[in-house]
Each structure stands twice: as C-alpha cells, then as structure tokens.
C-alpha cells in the first residue's frame, strides 16, 4: 500500500515538473519576441501584436503569406484610425492618391500632383472651381467685383506689330481676393479677352525684332 502511494506521488511530481518546463519554454519564446511586443497587450511570436492598449491602433503589415501587427499612436500615410469596441485598427484609404483620409472614402490630403476636392483627389479641378495651393476651391460668383483694368497692349505671338489682328485682355478682381478665410475662399480674378487690330507695318527695325520675339516664344 505504501509502495503504491509512493509511486503515485512520484508520478504526480514528474507531471508537475514537465508542465513547469513547458511554461518555462513558452516564457522563453515570449522573451525572444519581447522587442516586437513592447507596446502590445497580447503578442504572437509569428504575427507580432494581436491586441493593443486602449489608446493605440493596431497596424497590420503583410509579410509574405501572413500579417505582422504593430501598436501605433497614429496610423501611417494612406491609412486612418478606426476605433472599435474590442480593438482600434489602422484602415487603408480606398484611393491610392490619398495621403491622409478621415474615413475610407474621404481624403483630407492628397499625394503630390493631385488636388483635393470634396474628399476626392483629382488631377484637374472640376468646372466651377479653381486651384488654390493643393485644393480645388469654389468660385465666388456672389462676391462684389472691382472695376475692370485697362486693356492690355494688342499682341500676337509676343509681337505688338506685323500682323493685322491680335488679342488683348483686361481683368477685375473680387473684393475678397487675397483674403481667404475658412468660410470665404480666395476668389480668382475675372478676365476678358477681345480681338484687336494691330499695326501691320512695324517701324524700321521693329518688325524684325517683333518676329524674333514671336519665334522665341
């Protein structure tokens, strides 16, 4: 009877030692990935962070056939932070031309070469808008306009004589030009172009100079 109890006790002791060895191995594996897991609440040796602290965002990067997670204070370029009940994630902007976005389909900043208009990144500003820095702003038809300027010199191909007809322009600016606010954007000056008659014969030496300027342009 005593021998049976002794044998049972030894078996139980061996099982406890074996389980303790497994825990030690798991802790050792966790230490091996501790550098990747410094900001994580939970971490996988193969996939990095799988759960982040409440204020951080989980950013997943594809590495081969798997994903590797990192916990970040703010999401990288081309992504936006989406808060959830269980985890906050970095989600990718739908448009590849979008550098920063508020949501999947609403950009707040475009990549170089594109203009921002109502959350979209465009190469050219649409009709009824004009380019102002990196944005497309609405034209201001209701803002009061100033007086027209004098007509410019009549020119054609950079020359002021030597042709029968040329063109001249004049402009007038909105009273809000150069005074942009969040509610009132900068308004571009309006311009008009009209056909004008030129001096077909240039003064001596002027004709050659005028045509030379025209060719250079």
C-alpha positions as semicolon CSV with decimal commas, in nm:
position;residue;x (nm);y (nm);z (nm)
1;X;0,000;0,000;0,000
2;X;0,280;0,237;0,093
3;X;0,466;0,149;-0,226
4;X;0,160;0,235;-0,435
5;X;0,121;0,571;-0,265
6;X;0,491;0,643;-0,315
7;X;0,472;0,552;-0,686
8;X;0,162;0,772;-0,732
9;X;0,338;1,062;-0,563
10;X;0,645;1,028;-0,788
11;X;0,425;1,019;-1,098
12;X;0,244;1,335;-0,986
13;X;0,576;1,510;-0,913
14;X;0,710;1,424;-1,260
15;X;0,396;1,563;-1,423
16;X;0,429;1,891;-1,231
17;X;0,796;1,921;-1,335
18;X;0,705;1,854;-1,700
19;X;0,430;2,117;-1,700
20;X;0,663;2,366;-1,538
21;X;0,920;2,301;-1,809
22;X;0,659;2,377;-2,077
23;X;0,571;2,708;-1,913
24;X;0,940;2,798;-1,900
25;X;0,974;2,726;-2,272
26;X;0,673;2,947;-2,351
27;X;0,817;3,230;-2,141
28;X;1,148;3,188;-2,318
29;X;0,975;3,211;-2,657
30;X;0,794;3,526;-2,539
31;X;1,125;3,682;-2,435
32;X;1,262;3,616;-2,782
33;X;0,992;3,838;-2,931
34;X;0,984;4,096;-2,650
35;X;1,125;4,371;-2,874
36;X;0,824;4,337;-3,108
37;X;0,582;4,319;-2,817
38;X;0,681;4,621;-2,611
39;X;0,359;4,813;-2,694
40;X;0,126;4,510;-2,707
41;X;-0,123;4,369;-2,463
42;X;-0,104;4,037;-2,646
43;X;0,166;3,922;-2,885
44;X;0,226;3,631;-3,119
45;X;0,576;3,512;-3,199
46;X;0,486;3,477;-3,568
47;X;0,241;3,768;-3,611
48;X;0,360;4,034;-3,366
49;X;0,094;4,235;-3,184
50;X;-0,258;4,093;-3,184
51;X;-0,408;4,325;-2,918
52;X;-0,310;4,682;-2,827
53;X;-0,367;4,913;-2,529
54;X;-0,690;5,113;-2,543
55;X;-0,543;5,434;-2,693
56;X;-0,321;5,270;-2,958
57;X;-0,410;5,147;-3,308
58;X;-0,328;4,801;-3,443
59;X;-0,147;4,830;-3,777
60;X;-0,115;4,510;-3,980
61;X;0,154;4,478;-4,248
62;X;0,164;4,188;-4,489
63;X;0,482;3,982;-4,472
64;X;0,473;3,703;-4,726
65;X;0,162;3,496;-4,663
66;X;0,098;3,635;-4,314
67;X;0,046;3,968;-4,137
68;X;0,263;4,130;-3,871
69;X;0,095;4,359;-3,617
70;X;0,231;4,676;-3,455
71;X;0,068;4,906;-3,200
72;X;0,091;5,275;-3,300
73;X;-0,017;5,609;-3,155
74;X;-0,119;5,730;-3,503
75;X;-0,173;5,548;-3,831
76;X;0,081;5,581;-4,118
77;X;0,036;5,756;-4,453
78;X;-0,253;5,619;-4,658
79;X;-0,442;5,495;-4,351
80;X;-0,690;5,626;-4,095
81;X;-0,766;5,521;-3,739
82;X;-1,093;5,340;-3,679
83;X;-1,191;5,288;-3,316
84;X;-1,383;4,976;-3,220
85;X;-1,526;4,816;-2,909
86;X;-1,255;4,550;-2,885
87;X;-0,968;4,689;-3,091
88;X;-0,866;5,009;-3,270
89;X;-0,736;4,944;-3,620
90;X;-0,548;5,129;-3,892
91;X;-0,762;5,101;-4,204
92;X;-0,638;5,173;-4,557
93;X;-0,771;5,468;-4,758
94;X;-0,960;5,346;-5,064
95;X;-0,790;5,588;-5,307
96;X;-0,422;5,525;-5,382
97;X;-0,382;5,901;-5,450
98;X;-0,485;5,985;-5,094
99;X;-0,211;6,062;-4,841
100;X;-0,441;6,119;-4,540
101;X;-0,807;6,031;-4,503
102;X;-1,082;6,086;-4,247
103;X;-1,265;5,771;-4,348
104;X;-1,219;5,504;-4,615
105;X;-1,370;5,721;-4,892
106;X;-1,299;6,078;-4,770
107;X;-0,948;6,216;-4,821
108;X;-0,816;6,513;-4,625
109;X;-0,478;6,539;-4,800
110;X;-0,367;6,420;-5,144
111;X;-0,034;6,297;-5,268
112;X;0,180;6,545;-5,471
113;X;0,039;6,614;-5,817
114;X;-0,326;6,583;-5,708
115;X;-0,580;6,843;-5,592
116;X;-0,830;6,788;-5,311
117;X;-1,198;6,849;-5,388
118;X;-1,478;6,736;-5,157
119;X;-1,278;6,445;-5,019
120;X;-1,154;6,326;-5,360
121;X;-0,807;6,355;-5,514
122;X;-0,818;6,485;-5,873
123;X;-0,557;6,570;-6,134
124;X;-0,758;6,871;-6,259
125;X;-1,006;7,085;-6,068
126;X;-1,365;7,046;-6,196
127;X;-1,567;7,319;-6,366
128;X;-1,679;7,592;-6,127
129;X;-1,368;7,561;-5,912
130;X;-1,010;7,687;-5,931
131;X;-0,674;7,567;-5,800
132;X;-0,555;7,720;-5,473
133;X;-0,235;7,559;-5,343
134;X;-0,329;7,189;-5,304
135;X;-0,708;7,232;-5,308
136;X;-0,989;7,299;-5,554
137;X;-1,196;7,592;-5,425
138;X;-1,539;7,702;-5,536
139;X;-1,556;8,017;-5,749
140;X;-1,728;8,305;-5,565
141;X;-1,994;8,441;-5,805
142;X;-2,175;8,641;-5,535
143;X;-1,876;8,838;-5,409
144;X;-1,863;9,203;-5,521
145;X;-1,623;9,273;-5,806
146;X;-1,397;9,572;-5,856
147;X;-1,350;9,785;-6,166
148;X;-1,207;9,646;-6,487
149;X;-0,842;9,722;-6,552
150;X;-0,726;9,893;-6,872
151;X;-0,700;9,677;-7,182
152;X;-0,356;9,532;-7,232
153;X;-0,141;9,604;-7,538
154;X;-0,262;9,428;-7,851
155;X;-0,027;9,134;-7,913
156;X;0,008;8,823;-8,125
157;X;0,277;8,560;-8,075
158;X;0,456;8,800;-7,845
159;X;0,474;9,077;-8,107
160;X;0,295;9,415;-8,098
161;X;0,303;9,477;-8,475
162;X;0,345;9,300;-8,806
163;X;0,001;9,134;-8,802
164;X;-0,347;9,252;-8,888
165;X;-0,522;9,113;-8,581
166;X;-0,414;9,030;-8,227
167;X;-0,565;8,989;-7,882
168;X;-0,578;9,199;-7,567
169;X;-0,707;9,125;-7,218
170;X;-0,832;9,300;-6,908
171;X;-0,906;9,176;-6,555
172;X;-1,102;9,268;-6,247
173;X;-1,061;9,118;-5,902
174;X;-1,308;9,026;-5,632
175;X;-1,302;9,238;-5,319
176;X;-1,223;8,912;-5,135
177;X;-0,915;8,828;-5,343
178;X;-0,617;8,754;-5,123
179;X;-0,832;8,746;-4,805
180;X;-0,912;8,380;-4,764
181;X;-1,086;8,250;-4,453
182;X;-1,230;7,911;-4,361
183;X;-1,576;8,024;-4,479
184;X;-1,474;8,255;-4,763
185;X;-1,210;8,116;-5,003
186;X;-0,983;8,322;-5,222
187;X;-1,163;8,418;-5,545
188;X;-0,965;8,429;-5,870
189;X;-0,972;8,746;-6,080
190;X;-1,211;8,751;-6,376
191;X;-1,064;8,817;-6,718
192;X;-1,188;8,908;-7,064
193;X;-1,015;8,873;-7,398
194;X;-1,107;9,052;-7,718
195;X;-0,981;9,073;-8,072
196;X;-0,792;9,390;-8,158
197;X;-0,639;9,545;-8,467
198;X;-0,262;9,571;-8,482
199;X;-0,022;9,783;-8,681
200;X;0,051;9,566;-8,980
201;X;0,362;9,766;-9,064
202;X;0,620;9,797;-8,792
203;X;0,861;10,091;-8,766
204;X;1,207;10,039;-8,916
205;X;1,382;9,760;-8,726
206;X;1,075;9,691;-8,512
207;X;0,931;9,426;-8,746
208;X;1,241;9,207;-8,730
209;X;1,259;9,239;-8,352
210;X;0,888;9,158;-8,312
211;X;0,902;8,847;-8,527
212;X;1,220;8,737;-8,350
213;X;1,041;8,759;-8,015
214;X;0,745;8,568;-8,158
215;X;0,965;8,282;-8,276
216;X;1,136;8,256;-7,938
217;X;0,802;8,224;-7,764
